Amino acid sequence: MTPSESFDVAVSTDWASIGSIAGELDALARTAIEPNVFYEPWMLVPALARTRAAPATIVSVRNPRGELCGFFPFETLSSRHGMPLRCIRLLNHDYCFLRTPLIARERAAATLSALFDWAQSSRSPAPLMEFNGVAADGPFADLLAGELARRPRWACHTQRHERALFRPQAGAETGVSHKHLKELRRVERRLADLGELKYSVFEDGDDLDAWSERFLALEASGWKGAEGTAFQSSAEDRAFFFAITRAAAAQRRLQLLSLDLNGAPIAMKCNFIAGEGSFAFKIAHDESYGRYSPGVLLELFNMQRLQQQTAVTWMDSCAAAKHFMINRLWTDRRAIANHLLAGRGLIARAAVRYGPRLRALRRPAANEVTQGNADADHS
């Protein structure tokens, strides 16, 4: 008997079923080998309420004690990357900036092996499986590499990119170069000449809904409001933002920061904490003050706060790969990957091994994995 044979793999085709295991998902997230707030139920359930996802293939893996130890929310596609082959792909909802599945630390290798055994069998609805937008430089990446090494017949095609990551450095103010920091302080002084400048942070006991309303109004005042992509632009998106900020605040995992001028916010930022890490979710700024870079100043304040804390050791920017501003401020990087896998069927394995190369010869490939948070415009 292989280590994974005593593990149970169950499949649901109803996105609503995630709500029924919300408590177990919360527990799994706390013991996962890598954190991912975007797949935790307090984020995922309200996201699905407003997302037009493809048909579901939600795979839950349970250990011999019956405990949930692996959560893989796949959507089922009739074709992928121009190949007329069915594919199960990790869910990418509209506000999902990381899609690393939740896998418990205890017997993590056996959990992933159970998934691969299932995917290789006729029980899986598709010959292709895609881990898209997953961490490529941590425990999950090591786990995946080890599992693929055990299965040499599997085909795998991988695309990678890096995005900005901030790691507080002991004894350093921010890690920003002296020249850049000096320029930002000069801009800050010019902004302070216009009136009272104040940085503030949401604290327990503050009016969370009032903070959220200010954020939504500020975001809607700019280009997102004009294009109809701000949270305030639709009742569904507005409700989603209130749902996730309330849920995160209840767990003390919400960070809201604001830069105010004469009592009015000109930049605001929303982060979520996950264990020792954190994720930069959204930022908004008053575009009429663009020449003073209020978003950059607030980001600098965010970095300074992280330097002073010990509980949070990194923050993922969730930004696009080549975003100039955040890449200049945050010099650390984290790797993100797309893995297209085929574990059964000669045609599927051949399509994964040779299809991407043939497409690359015909035209420049559109690298989906480079998609990040469009909100990364911190100017």
C-alpha positions as a Markdown table, in Angstrom:
| # | Residue | x | y | z |
|---|---|---|---|---|
| 1 | Met | 0.0 | 0.0 | 0.0 |
| 2 | Thr | 1.4 | 3.4 | -1.0 |
| 3 | Pro | 1.2 | 6.3 | 1.6 |
| 4 | Ser | -1.6 | 7.9 | -0.3 |
| 5 | Glu | -3.9 | 4.8 | -0.6 |
| 6 | Ser | -5.3 | 5.3 | 2.9 |
| 7 | Phe | -6.3 | 8.9 | 2.0 |
| 8 | Asp | -9.8 | 9.6 | 0.8 |
| 9 | Val | -10.4 | 11.8 | -2.3 |
| 10 | Ala | -13.9 | 13.3 | -2.7 |
| 11 | Val | -15.2 | 15.5 | -5.5 |
| 12 | Ser | -18.0 | 18.0 | -5.5 |
| 13 | Thr | -19.3 | 19.7 | -8.6 |
| 14 | Asp | -21.2 | 22.4 | -6.7 |
| 15 | Trp | -19.4 | 25.6 | -5.8 |
| 16 | Ala | -21.9 | 26.2 | -3.0 |
| 17 | Ser | -20.6 | 23.1 | -1.2 |
| 18 | Ile | -17.6 | 25.0 | -0.1 |
| 19 | Gly | -19.7 | 26.8 | 2.5 |
| 20 | Ser | -20.5 | 23.5 | 4.1 |
| 21 | Ile | -16.9 | 22.8 | 4.9 |
| 22 | Ala | -16.0 | 26.4 | 5.9 |
| 23 | Gly | -15.0 | 25.4 | 9.5 |
| 24 | Glu | -12.7 | 22.6 | 8.2 |
| 25 | Leu | -11.2 | 25.0 | 5.7 |
| 26 | Asp | -10.4 | 27.5 | 8.4 |
| 27 | Ala | -8.6 | 24.8 | 10.4 |
| 28 | Leu | -6.8 | 23.6 | 7.3 |
| 29 | Ala | -5.6 | 27.1 | 6.5 |
| 30 | Arg | -4.1 | 27.5 | 9.9 |
| 31 | Thr | -2.0 | 24.3 | 9.4 |
| 32 | Ala | -1.2 | 24.7 | 5.6 |
| 33 | Ile | 2.3 | 24.4 | 4.3 |
| 34 | Glu | 1.8 | 27.8 | 2.7 |
| 35 | Pro | -0.8 | 30.5 | 3.5 |
| 36 | Asn | -3.3 | 31.6 | 0.8 |
| 37 | Val | -6.0 | 34.0 | 2.0 |
| 38 | Phe | -7.7 | 33.9 | -1.4 |
| 39 | Tyr | -8.7 | 30.2 | -0.9 |
| 40 | Glu | -9.8 | 30.7 | 2.7 |
| 41 | Pro | -13.6 | 30.5 | 3.1 |
| 42 | Trp | -14.1 | 34.0 | 4.4 |
| 43 | Met | -12.6 | 35.3 | 1.1 |
| 44 | Leu | -13.6 | 32.4 | -1.3 |
| 45 | Val | -17.3 | 32.0 | -0.4 |
| 46 | Pro | -18.2 | 35.7 | -1.0 |
| 47 | Ala | -16.0 | 35.8 | -4.1 |
| 48 | Leu | -17.9 | 32.9 | -5.6 |
| 49 | Ala | -21.1 | 34.7 | -4.9 |
| 50 | Arg | -20.1 | 37.3 | -7.5 |
| 51 | Thr | -17.9 | 35.3 | -9.8 |
| 52 | Arg | -19.1 | 33.5 | -13.0 |
| 53 | Ala | -16.8 | 30.5 | -12.5 |
| 54 | Ala | -16.6 | 27.5 | -14.9 |
| 55 | Pro | -18.2 | 24.2 | -13.7 |
| 56 | Ala | -16.6 | 23.0 | -10.5 |
| 57 | Thr | -14.4 | 20.0 | -9.7 |
| 58 | Ile | -13.7 | 20.7 | -6.1 |
| 59 | Val | -11.3 | 18.0 | -4.8 |
| 60 | Ser | -11.1 | 17.4 | -1.0 |
| 61 | Val | -8.5 | 15.0 | 0.4 |
| 62 | Arg | -8.9 | 13.6 | 3.8 |
| 63 | Asn | -6.3 | 11.7 | 5.9 |
| 64 | Pro | -7.0 | 8.3 | 7.5 |
| 65 | Arg | -8.6 | 10.1 | 10.5 |
| 66 | Gly | -11.1 | 11.7 | 8.2 |
| 67 | Glu | -9.6 | 15.2 | 8.6 |
| 68 | Leu | -9.5 | 17.6 | 5.7 |
| 69 | Cys | -5.8 | 17.8 | 4.6 |
| 70 | Gly | -6.0 | 19.0 | 1.0 |
| 71 | Phe | -8.3 | 21.5 | -0.8 |
| 72 | Phe | -8.1 | 21.9 | -4.5 |
| 73 | Pro | -10.8 | 24.0 | -6.0 |
| 74 | Phe | -10.6 | 23.3 | -9.7 |
| 75 | Glu | -12.8 | 24.7 | -12.5 |
| 76 | Thr | -13.4 | 22.4 | -15.5 |
| 77 | Leu | -12.7 | 23.7 | -19.0 |
| 78 | Ser | -13.5 | 22.1 | -22.3 |
| 79 | Ser | -10.2 | 23.1 | -23.8 |
| 80 | Arg | -7.0 | 24.9 | -22.7 |
| 81 | His | -4.2 | 26.8 | -24.5 |
| 82 | Gly | -5.8 | 26.0 | -27.8 |
| 83 | Met | -5.8 | 22.3 | -27.2 |
| 84 | Pro | -9.2 | 20.5 | -27.6 |
| 85 | Leu | -8.6 | 18.5 | -24.3 |
| 86 | Arg | -10.6 | 18.9 | -21.1 |
| 87 | Cys | -8.6 | 20.5 | -18.3 |
| 88 | Ile | -9.2 | 21.1 | -14.6 |
| 89 | Arg | -7.6 | 24.4 | -13.5 |
| 90 | Leu | -7.3 | 25.9 | -10.1 |
| 91 | Leu | -10.0 | 28.5 | -9.6 |
| 92 | Asn | -9.1 | 32.0 | -10.5 |
| 93 | His | -11.8 | 34.4 | -9.2 |
| 94 | Asp | -11.7 | 38.1 | -9.9 |
| 95 | Tyr | -9.8 | 39.0 | -6.8 |
| 96 | Cys | -7.6 | 36.0 | -6.5 |
| 97 | Phe | -3.9 | 36.9 | -6.7 |
| 98 | Leu | -2.5 | 33.5 | -5.6 |
| 99 | Arg | -3.8 | 30.1 | -6.2 |
| 100 | Thr | -1.6 | 27.8 | -4.2 |
| 101 | Pro | -3.8 | 25.0 | -2.8 |
| 102 | Leu | -4.3 | 24.5 | 0.9 |
| 103 | Ile | -2.4 | 21.4 | 2.0 |
| 104 | Ala | -1.8 | 20.5 | 5.7 |
| 105 | Arg | 1.8 | 20.2 | 6.9 |
| 106 | Glu | 1.2 | 16.8 | 8.4 |
| 107 | Arg | 1.8 | 14.2 | 5.7 |
| 108 | Ala | 1.7 | 16.8 | 3.0 |
| 109 | Ala | 3.5 | 14.6 | 0.4 |
| 110 | Ala | 0.9 | 11.8 | 0.9 |
| 111 | Thr | -1.9 | 14.4 | 0.4 |
| 112 | Leu | -0.5 | 15.6 | -2.9 |
| 113 | Ser | 0.2 | 12.0 | -4.0 |
| 114 | Ala | -3.5 | 11.2 | -3.3 |
| 115 | Leu | -4.5 | 14.0 | -5.6 |
| 116 | Phe | -2.1 | 12.8 | -8.3 |
| 117 | Asp | -3.3 | 9.2 | -8.0 |
| 118 | Trp | -6.9 | 10.5 | -8.6 |
| 119 | Ala | -5.9 | 12.8 | -11.5 |
| 120 | Gln | -4.1 | 9.9 | -13.2 |
| 121 | Ser | -7.1 | 7.6 | -12.9 |
| 122 | Ser | -10.4 | 7.6 | -14.9 |
| 123 | Arg | -12.1 | 9.2 | -11.9 |
| 124 | Ser | -10.7 | 12.6 | -13.0 |
| 125 | Pro | -13.0 | 14.4 | -15.5 |
| 126 | Ala | -10.0 | 15.7 | -17.6 |
| 127 | Pro | -6.6 | 14.4 | -18.8 |
| 128 | Leu | -5.0 | 17.8 | -18.2 |
| 129 | Met | -4.5 | 19.5 | -14.8 |
| 130 | Glu | -3.3 | 23.0 | -14.3 |
| 131 | Phe | -1.7 | 24.6 | -11.3 |
| 132 | Asn | -1.9 | 28.2 | -12.4 |
| 133 | Gly | -0.6 | 31.1 | -10.4 |
| 134 | Val | 0.9 | 29.1 | -7.6 |
| 135 | Ala | 4.0 | 29.7 | -5.4 |
| 136 | Ala | 7.1 | 28.5 | -7.2 |
| 137 | Asp | 9.7 | 29.1 | -4.5 |
| 138 | Gly | 8.6 | 27.5 | -1.2 |
| 139 | Pro | 7.3 | 24.3 | 0.4 |
| 140 | Phe | 4.6 | 23.8 | -2.2 |
| 141 | Ala | 7.1 | 24.1 | -5.0 |
| 142 | Asp | 9.3 | 21.5 | -3.3 |
| 143 | Leu | 6.4 | 19.2 | -2.7 |
| 144 | Leu | 5.3 | 19.4 | -6.3 |
| 145 | Ala | 8.8 | 18.8 | -7.7 |
| 146 | Gly | 9.2 | 15.8 | -5.5 |
| 147 | Glu | 5.8 | 14.3 | -6.6 |
| 148 | Leu | 6.7 | 14.8 | -10.3 |
| 149 | Ala | 10.1 | 13.2 | -9.8 |
| 150 | Arg | 8.2 | 10.1 | -8.5 |
| 151 | Arg | 6.1 | 10.1 | -11.7 |
| 152 | Pro | 8.5 | 10.3 | -14.7 |
| 153 | Arg | 5.8 | 9.5 | -17.2 |
| 154 | Trp | 3.9 | 12.6 | -16.4 |
| 155 | Ala | 4.3 | 15.6 | -18.7 |
| 156 | Cys | 4.7 | 19.1 | -17.3 |
| 157 | His | 5.1 | 22.5 | -19.0 |
| 158 | Thr | 6.0 | 25.4 | -16.7 |
| 159 | Gln | 6.0 | 29.2 | -17.1 |
| 160 | Arg | 7.4 | 31.4 | -14.3 |
| 161 | His | 7.6 | 35.0 | -13.4 |
| 162 | Glu | 8.6 | 37.0 | -10.3 |
| 163 | Arg | 6.7 | 39.7 | -8.5 |
| 164 | Ala | 7.7 | 42.1 | -5.7 |
| 165 | Leu | 7.9 | 40.9 | -2.1 |
| 166 | Phe | 8.8 | 42.8 | 1.0 |
| 167 | Arg | 10.8 | 41.3 | 3.8 |
| 168 | Pro | 11.5 | 43.5 | 6.8 |
| 169 | Gln | 15.2 | 43.8 | 7.4 |
| 170 | Ala | 16.6 | 44.0 | 10.9 |
| 171 | Gly | 18.2 | 47.3 | 11.6 |
| 172 | Ala | 17.0 | 48.9 | 8.3 |
| 173 | Glu | 14.4 | 51.6 | 8.0 |
| 174 | Thr | 12.8 | 50.2 | 4.8 |
| 175 | Gly | 15.4 | 48.9 | 2.4 |
| 176 | Val | 14.7 | 51.8 | 0.0 |
| 177 | Ser | 17.9 | 53.4 | -1.3 |
| 178 | His | 19.0 | 56.6 | 0.4 |
| 179 | Lys | 18.6 | 58.6 | -2.7 |
| 180 | His | 15.0 | 57.4 | -3.3 |
| 181 | Leu | 14.1 | 57.9 | 0.3 |
| 182 | Lys | 15.5 | 61.4 | 0.3 |
| 183 | Glu | 13.3 | 62.2 | -2.7 |
| 184 | Leu | 10.2 | 60.8 | -1.1 |
| 185 | Arg | 10.8 | 62.8 | 2.1 |
| 186 | Arg | 11.1 | 66.0 | -0.1 |
| 187 | Val | 7.8 | 65.2 | -1.8 |
| 188 | Glu | 6.2 | 64.5 | 1.6 |
| 189 | Arg | 7.3 | 68.0 | 2.9 |
| 190 | Arg | 5.8 | 69.6 | -0.2 |
| 191 | Leu | 2.6 | 67.8 | 0.5 |
| 192 | Ala | 2.6 | 68.9 | 4.2 |
| 193 | Asp | 2.9 | 72.5 | 3.0 |
| 194 | Leu | -0.7 | 72.1 | 1.8 |
| 195 | Gly | -2.1 | 71.5 | 5.2 |
| 196 | Glu | -2.2 | 68.9 | 8.1 |
| 197 | Leu | -0.8 | 65.6 | 6.9 |
| 198 | Lys | -1.6 | 62.5 | 9.0 |
| 199 | Tyr | -0.9 | 58.8 | 8.7 |
| 200 | Ser | -3.4 | 56.5 | 10.5 |
| 201 | Val | -4.1 | 52.8 | 11.0 |
| 202 | Phe | -7.3 | 51.0 | 11.6 |
| 203 | Glu | -7.4 | 49.8 | 15.2 |
| 204 | Asp | -9.8 | 47.6 | 17.2 |
| 205 | Gly | -12.8 | 49.7 | 18.3 |
| 206 | Asp | -12.6 | 51.9 | 15.2 |
| 207 | Asp | -15.7 | 52.1 | 12.9 |
| 208 | Leu | -14.8 | 49.6 | 10.3 |
| 209 | Asp | -17.7 | 50.4 | 8.0 |
| 210 | Ala | -16.7 | 54.1 | 8.0 |
| 211 | Trp | -13.2 | 53.1 | 7.1 |
| 212 | Ser | -14.5 | 50.9 | 4.3 |
| 213 | Glu | -16.8 | 53.7 | 3.0 |
| 214 | Arg | -13.9 | 56.1 | 2.8 |
| 215 | Phe | -11.8 | 53.5 | 0.9 |
| 216 | Leu | -14.6 | 52.8 | -1.6 |
| 217 | Ala | -15.3 | 56.5 | -2.2 |
| 218 | Leu | -11.6 | 57.2 | -2.7 |
| 219 | Glu | -11.1 | 54.3 | -5.2 |
| 220 | Ala | -14.3 | 55.3 | -7.1 |
| 221 | Ser | -13.0 | 58.9 | -7.5 |
| 222 | Gly | -10.3 | 57.8 | -9.9 |
| 223 | Trp | -9.9 | 55.9 | -13.1 |
| 224 | Lys | -11.5 | 52.8 | -11.7 |
| 225 | Gly | -14.7 | 54.6 | -11.0 |
| 226 | Ala | -14.6 | 56.1 | -14.5 |
| 227 | Glu | -14.1 | 52.7 | -16.1 |
| 228 | Gly | -16.7 | 51.0 | -13.8 |
| 229 | Thr | -14.2 | 48.7 | -12.2 |
| 230 | Ala | -14.2 | 50.1 | -8.7 |
| 231 | Phe | -15.8 | 48.2 | -5.9 |
| 232 | Gln | -18.3 | 51.0 | -5.6 |
| 233 | Ser | -19.3 | 50.4 | -9.2 |
| 234 | Ser | -21.6 | 47.4 | -8.5 |
| 235 | Ala | -23.7 | 46.3 | -5.5 |
| 236 | Glu | -22.1 | 42.9 | -5.7 |
| 237 | Asp | -18.5 | 44.2 | -5.5 |
| 238 | Arg | -19.4 | 46.6 | -2.7 |
| 239 | Ala | -21.0 | 43.8 | -0.7 |
| 240 | Phe | -17.9 | 41.6 | -1.4 |
| 241 | Phe | -15.5 | 44.2 | 0.0 |
| 242 | Phe | -17.6 | 44.7 | 3.2 |
| 243 | Ala | -17.9 | 41.0 | 3.7 |
| 244 | Ile | -14.1 | 40.3 | 3.5 |
| 245 | Thr | -13.0 | 43.3 | 5.5 |
| 246 | Arg | -15.5 | 42.5 | 8.3 |
| 247 | Ala | -14.5 | 38.8 | 8.3 |
| 248 | Ala | -10.8 | 39.7 | 8.4 |
| 249 | Ala | -11.3 | 42.3 | 11.1 |
| 250 | Ala | -13.1 | 39.8 | 13.2 |
| 251 | Gln | -10.1 | 37.5 | 13.0 |
| 252 | Arg | -7.7 | 40.5 | 13.6 |
| 253 | Arg | -6.2 | 39.9 | 10.2 |
| 254 | Leu | -7.1 | 43.2 | 8.5 |
| 255 | Gln | -4.7 | 46.1 | 8.0 |
| 256 | Leu | -6.2 | 49.3 | 6.8 |
| 257 | Leu | -3.9 | 52.4 | 6.4 |
| 258 | Ser | -4.7 | 55.9 | 5.4 |
| 259 | Leu | -2.8 | 59.1 | 4.5 |
| 260 | Asp | -5.1 | 62.1 | 5.2 |
| 261 | Leu | -4.7 | 65.7 | 4.2 |
| 262 | Asn | -6.7 | 68.2 | 6.2 |
| 263 | Gly | -8.9 | 65.4 | 7.5 |
| 264 | Ala | -9.7 | 63.8 | 4.1 |
| 265 | Pro | -8.0 | 60.6 | 2.8 |
| 266 | Ile | -5.8 | 61.0 | -0.2 |
| 267 | Ala | -4.4 | 57.5 | -0.1 |
| 268 | Met | -5.6 | 54.3 | 1.5 |
| 269 | Lys | -4.4 | 50.7 | 1.6 |
| 270 | Cys | -5.9 | 47.3 | 2.5 |
| 271 | Asn | -3.8 | 44.3 | 3.5 |
| 272 | Phe | -4.6 | 40.9 | 4.8 |
| 273 | Ile | -2.5 | 38.9 | 7.3 |
| 274 | Ala | -2.0 | 35.1 | 7.0 |
| 275 | Gly | 0.2 | 33.6 | 9.6 |
| 276 | Glu | 3.7 | 35.0 | 9.4 |
| 277 | Gly | 2.9 | 36.5 | 6.0 |
| 278 | Ser | 0.6 | 39.1 | 4.5 |
| 279 | Phe | -0.9 | 40.1 | 1.2 |
| 280 | Ala | -1.3 | 43.6 | -0.2 |
| 281 | Phe | -4.8 | 43.5 | -1.5 |
| 282 | Lys | -5.9 | 47.0 | -2.7 |
| 283 | Ile | -4.7 | 50.5 | -2.7 |
| 284 | Ala | -6.4 | 53.7 | -3.8 |
| 285 | His | -5.3 | 57.4 | -4.0 |
| 286 | Asp | -6.7 | 60.8 | -4.9 |
| 287 | Glu | -5.5 | 61.4 | -8.5 |
| 288 | Ser | -5.6 | 65.1 | -8.1 |
| 289 | Tyr | -2.6 | 64.9 | -5.8 |
| 290 | Gly | -0.7 | 62.6 | -8.2 |
| 291 | Arg | 2.4 | 64.8 | -8.4 |
| 292 | Tyr | 2.9 | 64.2 | -4.7 |
| 293 | Ser | 2.8 | 60.4 | -5.0 |
| 294 | Pro | 0.5 | 59.9 | -2.0 |
| 295 | Gly | 0.2 | 56.1 | -2.7 |
| 296 | Val | 4.0 | 55.8 | -2.7 |
| 297 | Leu | 4.2 | 57.7 | 0.6 |
| 298 | Leu | 1.6 | 55.5 | 2.1 |
| 299 | Glu | 3.4 | 52.4 | 0.9 |
| 300 | Leu | 6.6 | 53.7 | 2.5 |
| 301 | Phe | 4.6 | 54.1 | 5.8 |
| 302 | Asn | 3.4 | 50.6 | 5.3 |
| 303 | Met | 6.9 | 49.3 | 5.0 |
| 304 | Gln | 8.1 | 51.2 | 8.1 |
| 305 | Arg | 5.3 | 49.6 | 10.1 |
| 306 | Leu | 6.3 | 46.2 | 8.9 |
| 307 | Gln | 9.9 | 46.9 | 10.0 |
| 308 | Gln | 8.6 | 47.6 | 13.5 |
| 309 | Gln | 6.6 | 44.4 | 13.8 |
| 310 | Thr | 7.9 | 41.0 | 14.5 |
| 311 | Ala | 4.8 | 38.9 | 13.8 |
| 312 | Val | 4.7 | 39.5 | 10.0 |
| 313 | Thr | 7.9 | 38.5 | 8.2 |
| 314 | Trp | 6.9 | 39.1 | 4.6 |
| 315 | Met | 4.3 | 40.9 | 2.4 |
| 316 | Asp | 3.3 | 39.7 | -1.1 |
| 317 | Ser | 2.7 | 42.7 | -3.4 |
| 318 | Cys | 0.2 | 40.6 | -5.5 |
| 319 | Ala | 1.3 | 42.9 | -8.3 |
| 320 | Ala | 2.0 | 42.4 | -11.9 |
| 321 | Ala | 5.5 | 41.2 | -12.7 |
| 322 | Lys | 6.9 | 44.3 | -14.3 |
| 323 | His | 5.3 | 47.0 | -12.2 |
| 324 | Phe | 7.9 | 49.7 | -12.0 |
| 325 | Met | 6.9 | 51.5 | -8.8 |
| 326 | Ile | 6.5 | 48.5 | -6.5 |
| 327 | Asn | 9.5 | 46.8 | -8.0 |
| 328 | Arg | 11.6 | 49.9 | -7.2 |
| 329 | Leu | 10.4 | 50.1 | -3.6 |
| 330 | Trp | 10.4 | 46.4 | -2.9 |
| 331 | Thr | 13.6 | 44.7 | -4.0 |
| 332 | Asp | 12.8 | 41.2 | -2.8 |
| 333 | Arg | 10.9 | 38.8 | -5.2 |
| 334 | Arg | 8.7 | 35.8 | -5.0 |
| 335 | Ala | 8.4 | 33.3 | -7.9 |
| 336 | Ile | 5.0 | 32.4 | -9.3 |
| 337 | Ala | 4.4 | 29.6 | -11.8 |
| 338 | Asn | 1.9 | 28.0 | -14.1 |
| 339 | His | 2.2 | 24.2 | -14.4 |
| 340 | Leu | 0.3 | 22.4 | -17.1 |
| 341 | Leu | 0.3 | 18.7 | -16.3 |
| 342 | Ala | -0.8 | 15.5 | -18.0 |
| 343 | Gly | -0.7 | 12.2 | -16.1 |
| 344 | Arg | -2.7 | 10.0 | -18.4 |
| 345 | Gly | -3.2 | 9.6 | -22.2 |
| 346 | Leu | -0.6 | 9.7 | -24.9 |
| 347 | Ile | -2.3 | 12.6 | -26.7 |
| 348 | Ala | -2.5 | 14.7 | -23.5 |
| 349 | Arg | 1.1 | 14.0 | -22.6 |
| 350 | Ala | 2.2 | 14.9 | -26.1 |
| 351 | Ala | 0.1 | 18.0 | -26.1 |
| 352 | Val | 1.8 | 19.2 | -22.9 |
| 353 | Arg | 5.3 | 18.3 | -24.0 |
| 354 | Tyr | 5.2 | 19.7 | -27.5 |
| 355 | Gly | 2.1 | 22.0 | -27.8 |
| 356 | Pro | 3.6 | 25.0 | -26.1 |
| 357 | Arg | 6.8 | 24.8 | -28.2 |
| 358 | Leu | 4.8 | 24.7 | -31.4 |
| 359 | Arg | 2.7 | 27.6 | -30.4 |
| 360 | Ala | 5.8 | 29.6 | -29.5 |
| 361 | Leu | 7.2 | 29.1 | -33.0 |
| 362 | Arg | 4.0 | 30.5 | -34.5 |
| 363 | Arg | 3.5 | 33.5 | -32.3 |
| 364 | Pro | 4.7 | 35.1 | -29.0 |
| 365 | Ala | 3.0 | 33.2 | -26.2 |
| 366 | Ala | 0.6 | 35.2 | -24.0 |
| 367 | Asn | 1.9 | 34.4 | -20.5 |
| 368 | Glu | -1.1 | 34.3 | -18.3 |
| 369 | Val | 0.8 | 33.8 | -15.1 |
| 370 | Thr | 2.1 | 37.3 | -15.3 |
| 371 | Gln | -1.3 | 38.6 | -14.5 |
| 372 | Gly | -1.3 | 40.3 | -11.1 |
| 373 | Asn | -3.2 | 42.9 | -9.1 |
| 374 | Ala | -4.2 | 45.7 | -11.5 |
| 375 | Asp | -4.4 | 47.8 | -8.4 |
| 376 | Ala | -0.6 | 47.9 | -8.1 |
| 377 | Asp | -0.6 | 51.5 | -9.4 |
| 378 | His | 0.6 | 53.0 | -6.1 |
| 379 | Ser | 1.4 | 56.4 | -7.5 |
